[in-house]
Amino acid sequence: MENKRLLIVIPAYNEAENIERVVDDLIVNYPQYDYVVINDGSRDKTLEICRRKQYRYIDMPINVGLTDGVQTGMMYAYEHGYDYALQFDGDGQHDPRYIAAMLEAMDECDICIASRFVDCKKPKALRMLGSNIIQLALKLTTGKTIKDPTSGMRMFNRATMRAMAKNADYGPEPDTLAHLIRSGAVVKEVQVEMHERVAGQSYLTFSRSMRYMAHMCFSILFIQWCRKKVKLKRGARK
């Protein structure tokens, strides 16, 4: 993994209570990795903090949503010659101490997922219902078992970051993961622990979570078959 360049892409919408802690941790403790904050039209002081702290950031003038925010980061990573790009939440739930293990795994895959359930069983809780159903849909359509399909901490090589950047409908979601697997992408999971959100409020209420699950399952089971398989341009993975 020597001389491989990684960009940490941090989409942030109204993360003024968290973004300083997240980025300062990266700057102080993980200076070997580059980062960019994608300020997604935040209405709070997220942009003000980025400017005051002189963070590396891209400012979206309006809220364009997670998909466009992550795609902007992937395009930035691809155009600036990075070998890998890591999707990394700005709310403090993702732990950068696992980045090294994910980079090591990238020698054998195109996408690495930071998973809570490689070695640990999923808790028997209602909030895990959606994850289990999406996992089943992925298994039925790709033949692959992804134990933590809704994890938002994912690393991409140049082939898959290009696919994410160049295709408008490639969101950072399980349905895109299914499509990339069907296009030949190799996926690995690395066991991690994730933190609870310290401050701010997640947009995923129970009702939104149920709608998200239904949308993802419908897309994986039906819509994906109408999408043209992407041709992955290899080169990053040995």
C-alpha positions in Angstrom: 0.0 0.0 0.0 3.1 2.2 -0.1 2.7 5.5 -2.0 -1.1 5.0 -2.4 -3.0 8.2 -2.0 -6.3 8.3 -0.1 -8.9 11.1 0.0 -11.4 11.0 2.8 -14.7 12.5 1.5 -16.8 14.0 4.3 -20.4 15.0 3.2 -21.8 17.4 5.8 -25.2 18.9 6.1 -25.9 20.9 9.3 -23.0 19.3 11.2 -21.8 22.4 13.0 -21.9 20.5 16.3 -19.7 17.7 15.0 -17.6 18.7 12.0 -14.8 20.4 14.0 -14.3 17.4 16.2 -14.3 15.0 13.2 -11.9 17.0 11.0 -9.5 18.1 13.8 -9.1 14.4 14.8 -8.1 13.6 11.2 -5.7 16.5 11.0 -4.0 15.8 14.3 -4.0 12.0 14.4 -4.2 10.9 10.8 -2.2 13.5 8.8 -1.1 10.8 6.3 -4.6 11.0 4.7 -6.0 13.9 2.8 -9.6 14.9 3.3 -12.3 17.2 1.8 -15.5 18.4 3.5 -18.5 18.6 1.1 -20.7 21.3 2.7 -24.1 20.4 1.3 -25.8 23.8 1.6 -25.8 23.7 5.4 -28.1 26.2 7.1 -26.1 26.2 10.3 -22.5 27.3 10.9 -20.9 24.3 9.2 -19.5 26.5 6.4 -18.4 29.2 8.8 -16.4 26.6 10.8 -14.8 25.3 7.7 -13.7 28.8 6.7 -12.5 29.8 10.1 -10.5 26.6 10.6 -9.2 26.7 7.1 -10.4 23.2 6.3 -10.2 21.8 2.8 -13.8 22.0 1.6 -16.2 22.3 -1.4 -19.2 24.4 -0.8 -22.5 23.4 -2.5 -24.6 26.6 -2.7 -27.8 24.7 -2.0 -28.6 21.4 -0.4 -28.3 18.8 -3.2 -28.5 15.7 -1.0 -26.2 12.9 0.0 -25.9 11.3 -3.5 -24.7 14.5 -5.3 -22.5 15.4 -2.3 -20.7 12.1 -2.3 -20.5 12.1 -6.1 -18.8 15.5 -6.0 -16.2 14.1 -3.6 -15.6 11.1 -5.8 -15.2 13.3 -8.8 -12.7 15.5 -6.9 -10.8 12.4 -5.8 -10.7 10.9 -9.3 -9.8 14.1 -11.1 -7.0 14.8 -8.6 -5.4 11.3 -9.1 -6.2 9.7 -5.8 -5.9 5.9 -5.7 -8.7 5.5 -3.1 -11.6 7.5 -1.8 -13.3 6.9 1.5 -16.9 8.0 2.2 -16.8 9.2 5.8 -19.7 10.7 7.8 -19.3 14.1 9.4 -21.4 13.2 12.5 -18.6 11.4 14.4 -20.0 7.9 14.1 -17.1 6.6 11.9 -13.8 5.8 13.5 -10.7 6.6 11.5 -8.5 4.1 13.3 -10.0 1.4 10.9 -8.8 3.2 7.8 -5.5 1.4 7.7 -7.2 -2.0 7.8 -9.5 -1.0 5.0 -6.6 0.2 2.9 -4.9 -3.1 3.4 -8.0 -4.9 2.3 -8.1 -2.9 -0.9 -5.3 -5.0 -2.4 -7.9 -7.7 -2.8 -11.1 -5.8 -3.6 -12.6 -2.8 -5.4 -14.8 -1.7 -2.5 -14.2 -2.1 1.2 -17.1 -1.7 3.7 -16.5 -0.9 7.4 -18.9 -3.5 8.8 -20.2 -3.9 12.3 -21.2 -7.5 11.7 -18.3 -9.4 10.3 -17.4 -11.1 13.6 -20.4 -9.8 15.6 -24.0 -10.9 15.3 -26.7 -8.3 14.6 -28.7 -7.4 17.6 -32.3 -8.6 17.5 -33.8 -5.1 17.3 -36.4 -3.5 15.1 -33.8 -1.1 13.7 -31.9 -4.0 12.3 -35.0 -5.3 10.3 -34.2 -3.0 7.4 -30.6 -4.1 7.3 -31.6 -7.8 7.3 -34.1 -7.3 4.4 -31.6 -5.3 2.3 -29.0 -8.0 3.0 -31.4 -10.6 1.7 -32.2 -8.6 -1.4 -28.5 -8.2 -2.2 -28.0 -12.0 -1.7 -30.8 -12.8 -4.0 -29.7 -10.5 -6.8 -25.9 -10.8 -6.6 -25.2 -14.1 -4.8 -23.0 -12.2 -2.3 -23.6 -11.8 1.4 -23.0 -8.3 2.6 -23.4 -8.3 6.4 -23.6 -4.5 6.9 -25.1 -3.2 3.6 -26.2 0.1 5.1 -22.8 1.1 6.5 -21.9 4.6 5.3 -18.2 4.1 5.7 -17.0 2.7 2.3 -13.7 2.8 0.5 -13.5 2.8 -3.3 -10.6 2.2 -5.7 -10.2 4.2 -8.9 -12.4 2.0 -11.0 -15.3 2.2 -8.7 -14.8 5.9 -7.7 -14.9 6.7 -11.4 -18.2 4.8 -11.8 -19.6 6.7 -8.9 -18.4 10.0 -10.2 -19.4 9.6 -13.9 -22.9 8.2 -13.5 -25.6 10.5 -12.1 -27.7 7.7 -10.7 -24.9 6.1 -8.7 -25.7 7.0 -5.2 -23.8 5.9 -2.1 -26.5 3.3 -1.3 -27.0 -0.5 -1.3 -28.7 -0.5 -4.7 -25.6 1.0 -6.3 -23.5 -1.6 -4.4 -25.6 -4.3 -5.9 -25.2 -2.9 -9.4 -21.4 -2.6 -9.0 -21.2 -6.2 -7.8 -23.2 -7.3 -10.8 -20.7 -5.3 -13.0 -17.8 -7.3 -11.5 -16.8 -5.3 -8.5 -15.2 -7.3 -5.7 -16.4 -6.3 -2.2 -14.8 -7.0 1.2 -15.9 -6.1 4.7 -13.7 -5.2 7.6 -14.9 -5.5 11.2 -15.3 -2.1 13.0 -17.0 -0.5 15.9 -19.1 2.6 15.2 -19.9 5.4 17.6 -23.3 6.8 18.5 -24.0 10.3 17.3 -22.7 12.7 20.0 -24.6 15.9 18.9 -27.1 17.0 16.3 -30.0 14.9 15.0 -30.1 12.2 12.3 -32.5 12.8 9.5 -33.5 9.1 9.6 -36.6 8.9 11.7 -38.4 5.6 12.0 -40.8 6.4 9.2 -38.0 7.6 6.9 -36.1 4.5 7.7 -39.0 2.3 6.6 -39.4 4.3 3.4 -35.7 4.0 2.8 -35.8 0.2 3.3 -38.7 -0.2 0.9 -37.1 2.0 -1.7 -33.8 0.2 -1.5 -35.4 -3.2 -1.7 -37.5 -2.2 -4.7 -34.5 -0.8 -6.5 -32.3 -3.8 -5.8 -34.9 -6.4 -6.7 -36.3 -4.6 -9.8 -34.8 -1.3 -11.0 -31.2 -2.6 -11.0 -32.0 -5.1 -13.8 -32.9 -2.1 -16.1 -29.5 -0.4 -15.6 -26.7 -0.9 -18.0 -23.7 -2.7 -16.4 -20.8 -0.3 -16.0 -17.4 -1.2 -17.5 -15.0 -1.0 -14.6 -11.6 0.4 -15.7 -9.1 -1.5 -13.6 -5.7 -0.2 -12.4 -5.8 0.6 -8.7 -6.1 -3.0 -7.4 -3.0 -5.2 -7.8 
